[in-house]
Amino acid sequence: MAARRRSLSLTVLPPDVAVKIVGHLATASVRPMDQLRALRVICRFMRLVCSNPEVGRRISIERLSDDDDPINYLTLLHRLAQVCNPEACFIIGMHDVFRGPLITPLPILNENLEHGAAGGHKVAAYVAAILLYLANGGTGVDDTAKQYMGQAMAMEESVLVAPAGVVSTMLMFRDCFICRRVAANVIWRGRWRWPLKRVAPAPIRAAPPCAVEYCGADPQWGRSYTLFCSEDCWIHGQMKLFLELVLE
């Protein structure tokens, strides 16, 4: 009787409120799929709420494990990518692009990576920027790549004194190292779990003209902080660093 009263009380919630509540649970729960399965059996209303695409977009992929059943895990990722879960879109997009044996970047971005970036996934935006820049599709494509990179990075300008005493404005980007590592881990894990081949890039585009001789040098406080003289040099440097990491 108590379970029935609980079921009836849930149906009086406005659907949008119920979706928000369950979506928050899907984000915060340590075992989101178990929680959603438990909610589905309560009543038809909760089954509909749990099936709402917004709930699927909120599921925390980081809390799912592929250790016990990698096949069902991959199937779940594809289903969540279909409702534009940003992390699922990112992982599936990475598996699509870096399946090998050759990375052939195109001016048209992989759909899943595009959806992941649109959903606010910073690493998806970073990889999207690298692939579009690598495609060398012209000014319009390069501008789109820079927009994605700007979405991914926390950027700040610093005025530094060059060795000869000339003041140069340098761009310093703090999140690049983390984004490269996250992307590389997804690729490496995919190669371990599923039959992805070792990949090689298409010919790398030439470096843009550089304004200062120390552009791209690592400052004394660590390799995760690399300085470039311009946005063009920076994104070209990011492309090289990313490819060196994922192809090693």
N, C-alpha and C positions, 0 to 999 in steps of 0.2 A: 504493500500500500504506500509506504514512504517513497519507494522508487517511482511509483506511478505519479504521486504528487510532485516529485522533483521533475519528472518528465513534462508534466502539464505546466509547471511554472516556467520552464525554459521556453515554452512556445509563446509566452507573452512578451518576450524580448523583441524589440524592433530588429529586423534582419540585419541591418547595417551595424547595429550595436553588437549583436552576437558575432558577426564576422570579425569585428575589431577585437573583441575579447579573445576569440579562438585564434586569431592571427597573432596576437601578443603571446598567447600560450605556445604557439608553434615556433616563435622566435626564442622564447626564454626557456623552454623545457629542455631538460637534459636528454630525454628520449621522446622527441616530438611525434614520431610515427606511432609509438605505443599510446601516447596520450590521445591522438586523433582517432585511433581505432577504438579506444574506450568510449570516446564521445559519440562516435557514429552509431553505436548500438543502443544509445539511450532512447532515441526517438527519431522519427522521420525528419523533423525540423532540424535537429542537430546533424543528421546525415547530410542534409542539403547545405547547411552552414559549412561543414568540414570539406565539402566538395567545391566550395566557392573558390574560383581562381585566385582571389586575393589572399586566401589562407595559404594556398600553395606557394605563392610568391614570398610569403613570410617564413616558410620553413627554413630552419637553420641547417644548411648542408654540413657545416663543420661538426655538428653533433651526430651525424650519421656515420656509420662505420661500414667499410666494404670488406672487412677482414673475414667475416663468416660466410658471406654470400655475395661475391663480387658481381655475379651476373644480375641478380635482382637489384643490387645497388645501381648498376649502370642503367637498368630498365627504369628505375625510379628517377634517376637523373634526367633521362630523356622525357619522362612524363612531366617533371617539374620545369624543364626547359620549355615545354610547349605552353605553359602558363606564364612564362617569362620570369621565373625565379632567377635573380641575377647571378647567384653563385653557380647554379646548375647550368645556366646559359654559358657562363665563362668556362666551366670545365668541359662541357660538350664541345664548345667552339674550339678550345685548345686541342682536344683530341682530333677534331676534324682537320684543323690547319696543319698540325704537326704530326700527322700520321705517317708521313714519309712516303718515299725516300727523298723527295725534293720539296722544299718550301717554294711555292710559286705565288708570291703575293700579287693581288690584283687590285685595281683602283676601287672595285666594289668589295666592301667588307663582308666577311663571314657573318651570316645572319644572327647566329647565336652570340658571337662576340659583340655585335651591334646592340642586341637586346640587353646583354649584360651591362654594357657601358651606359645605355639609356636608363637602366635601373639603378645607376649610381655605383656600380662596381668599379673601384679605382684601378684594379689590376687589369680588368678587361679593357678599360679605357687606355691604359698604358700600352698593352699589347696591340690594340687597334691602331694606336698612333704609330707604333713601330712598323706594323705591316703596311699601312698606307704610305708611310714615308719610303719604305723599301721598294714599293711598287713603282715609284718615280713616275707618277701619272700626271705631273704638271702642277702649275701653281694652285689650282683649285683643290686638288687632292692633298697637296702639301699643307694648305691652309686648314683643311679638315683634320689632318693629322695633328697639327699644332693645337687645334681646339680640343681634341681628345687628350693630348698630353697636358694641356692646361687644366682639364678636368681631373686628371689623375694626380697631379703634383701640387704640393704646397710650395709656392714660388715666392721668392723675395729677391730684391735687388740689393747688392752691396757695392759700395765704392771702395776699391782697393788701390793701393799705390803700387805701380809696376816697379820692377827692379831699377829701371833707369830714372825713376822719379816721375813718370808720366801716369796721371790718374786715369784708370780705365774702369768703365762700368761693367761688372761681370754678373752673370746670372748664376745663382747658387740654388740647387734643388735637393731637398733633403730626403724625399721619399723614394727616389729611383732605385736604390739598392734593395729595399724591401720588396718593391713591385717585381723586380727581376727575379728575386729569390722565390717568391710565391709562384710566379709563372713557371719557373724552371722546375719547382717541386711537383707541380701538376703534370708537367710533361714527363718527368722521370717516373713518377708513380704510375702514369698511364702506360709507359713502356714496360714496367714491371708487371702490371696486372693484365693488360690486354695487348694483343699483337700489333703494337706500333713499331715501325721500323725507325732506325736511326736516320735522321733527316739532314739534308744539306740545303743551304740557301741558294736562290737564284743569284746571279752576279750582283754584288753590292754596288750601289751607286757611289759615284765619286764624292769626296768631301767638298763642301762649299769653301769659297775663299775665306781665309781666316785673318782677323785683324791684328792679332798679337801672337808672338811666338810661344808663349806659355799657355795658350788655350788648351783646355782639356787636362791640365796638370792637376794632380791631387795635392791639396794643401796639407800642411804638416799634421792636422788632427785626424786624418783617417781617410780611407778610400771611399767611404760612402758619401763624401762631400767633394764632388768634382766641379771645377769651375770652367765656364766656357765664355767666350767673348760675345756670343750672339745666340739667338734662339735657333738659328739654322745649324750652327756648329754643335749646339747642345743636343738637338734631336738626332743629328748624325752620330754624335758620340754615344748616345743612348742606344741607337741601333747596333753599333759595333759591340758595345758591352753586352747587350742582350744576346746577340747571336753567339758571341764567345762563350757565354754561360750555358745556353741551352744546347749547344752543339758539342760541348766538351765530353 
